[in-house]
């Protein structure tokens, strides 16, 4: 089964991953969002991208856009 996340470029995938994780920790999003995290991780794994690499992509490509 394919998810929408599989169609996103790496930078957007990383952005969703990190932002959803941050919002879960802050209590903004419910813990049911862990399902979304699992879908994102599955899409990343199919590309050979680790969780660490998602964070690195986020730091280099997405975070600077917020400044």
C-alpha positions in Angstrom: 0.0 0.0 0.0 1.3 3.4 -1.0 0.9 6.6 1.1 1.0 10.2 0.1 4.3 10.6 1.9 6.0 8.4 -0.7 5.2 11.0 -3.3 6.8 13.9 -1.4 10.4 15.0 -1.9 12.9 14.3 0.9 12.8 17.9 2.3 9.0 17.9 2.7 9.0 14.4 4.1 11.6 15.5 6.7 9.6 18.6 7.5 6.5 16.7 8.2 8.4 14.2 10.3 10.1 16.7 12.5 7.2 19.1 12.9 4.7 16.3 13.7 7.2 14.9 16.3 7.7 18.4 17.9 4.0 19.0 18.1 3.3 15.6 19.7 5.9 16.3 22.3 4.4 19.8 23.0 0.9 18.1 23.3 -0.4 20.1 20.3 -1.1 16.9 18.4 -2.5 13.7 19.8 -0.5 10.6 20.2 -2.6 9.1 17.4 -0.3 11.1 15.1 2.2 8.3 15.7 0.4 6.5 12.8 1.5 9.4 10.6 5.0 9.1 11.9 5.0 5.4 11.0 3.9 6.2 7.5 6.6 8.8 7.1 9.2 6.4 8.4 8.1 3.7 6.0 8.3 6.1 3.1 11.8 7.2 4.2 13.0 3.6 4.7 11.9 2.7 1.1 14.2 5.5 0.0 17.0 4.4 2.2 16.7 7.5 4.4 17.1 7.0 8.2 15.4 9.0 10.9 18.7 10.7 11.6 19.0 11.8 7.9 15.4 13.1 8.1 16.5 15.4 11.0 19.7 16.4 9.0 17.6 17.3 5.9 15.3 19.3 8.1 18.1 21.2 9.7 19.8 22.0 6.4 16.8 22.6 4.1 13.6 23.4 6.2 14.7 25.1 9.4 16.5 28.0 7.7 13.2 28.9 6.0 11.7 29.7 9.4 14.3 32.4 10.2 
